[in-house]
Amino acid sequence: MDLRLIKLWSLLAVALMLTLSANTAFAQTTDDDDDDTTTVAAGIFVDAQGVLKMRRALDPTGQLMRRRVQQAASVLPPELNRPSKLRKVSLNRLEKAVAEAVAKGGGIPDEMKNLAGLNEIQYVFYYPDTKDIVIAGTAEGYVRDLNGVNVGTYSGKATLQLDDLVVALRAFAPYSKGTNDVGVSIDPTQEGLAKLNQVIASIPQTSVRPGDTQAIVSAMKNALGLQVVSVRGVSPNTHFARVMVEADYRMKLIGIGLEQPPVNIPSYVEKARPGSIASNAMQRWYFVPNYDCVKVSEDGLAMELMGEGVKLIGASEMVTMQGGRQQTNAVDRSSYMFTSTFTKKYGELAEREAVFAQLRDLIDMLIAAAYIQEQDYYQESGFDLGVFADEDSFPVENLAAPETVETAVNAIWKGNRLLTPIGGGVEIRAKEALTPENVQKDEKGELAETQKDINLDNLAAGQWWWD
């Protein structure tokens, strides 16, 4: 881009954001109460014209959700509904119970779909005597919230989903090398970036007035055109993939100031300063695991996941006149402030916005699955995933895959630089969390003691979870 143009542009800054297009389906939920029946989209949806929008259920007093919680508590078994500091789920026994349900043809019970109310994976244990592979963490009763997400009846935390766990287990299935990279990327095409540069170069050599902003924004949006959604490592037709795409989308909305988060995370555009970035640079933001989050017992029979496990990082790229992208070593302070604050506030945000808790859960599931494979628990236990490995018996690839996105624009006047924070995604390399430099040793033996204190001797026939 001709830097002389930038000098002529007084106080124009444009933040470009990628949003999902017509190939994204949406889930619905219906409230059964006669006087407040509602149908709402689960986070993201596409309207009749193929344009993505956010639809958030309105419940200003919280009364609708309280009624849902009360109804759920009245039908859930008390032992399932009560909060548990450490609920355990045997993957072997769960698979057997699911296989029996599939064979009977009556559908899979909700308590299996919701993993007995687990809202985190804190531990993975293996018991050589019984051959059980066990995941454990906090749990409680569950209810579908007004936006279609299953959450805890007490804490409101997102509830782990069996479908997502199965996707993670398949990514690190028995007798496979495992998936090196799971993630999503939403990117403009090279053609779109080249057209964007042409539009910018065609702007008359006169000062830009505030009244010109919308015309410039529309021209840029049309030039960029549709973007491409790429899902790696898992099927794009899964709920697992949908969560990654939505979390990435919502994060960028927050970053460019189009969504106000429920916690104090100043947006990138709030912090951007005049002249803080080159005129043809892109800011790219990625969710990645916090890889130093694993503790392992000396005998390898127990693993603990610690901390939030999610970081947001930034990277800068320069856009060439031909639409190519080149990585740079530039550090943008505004971008750093946004990503570091987002990371610091992630736990608080996840408690208020379920999709970010779901993303954290996906990362935990992948690391747990990678650990199970690395420790060869499958061979030791003789567990080959059974129906979990069979898409015909246990289908999880049943959602429309997001394939393209279109550009949404937020325009503000600040400084004399054109800011384009586009691109990014989610990148999960679960095996990196298990490398020697990232794993913490259980030097005090506390993790091993926790594993030994769990007794499987008194489990009834068909029982797959317990407190």
Protein Blocks (a to p, Z undefined) as FASTA:
>chain_A
ZZklmmmpghiacdddddddfklccdddddfbfklcccddehiacdfkopacddddddfk
ommmmmmmmmmmmmpcfklmpccfbdcddfklmmmmmmmmmmnonopafklmnonopabd
fbdcddfknopacdddddddddddfkopacdfklopacddfklmmmmmmmmgghiabjfb
gcddddddfklmmmmmmmmmmpccbdddfklmmmmmmmmmmmnmpaddddehiafkbfkl
mmmmmmmmmmmmmmnopaccfbdcddfklmpcghiacfkbccdddddddfklcccdfkop
accdehjkpacddddddddfkopacddfbdcfklmmmmmmmmmmmmmmmmmmmklmmmmm
mmmmmmmmmmmmmnommmmnopghimmlpmklmccblcccdfbdcdddddddehjbdcdd
eeddddddfklmmgmklpccdfkommmmmmmmpcfklpcehiabdZZ
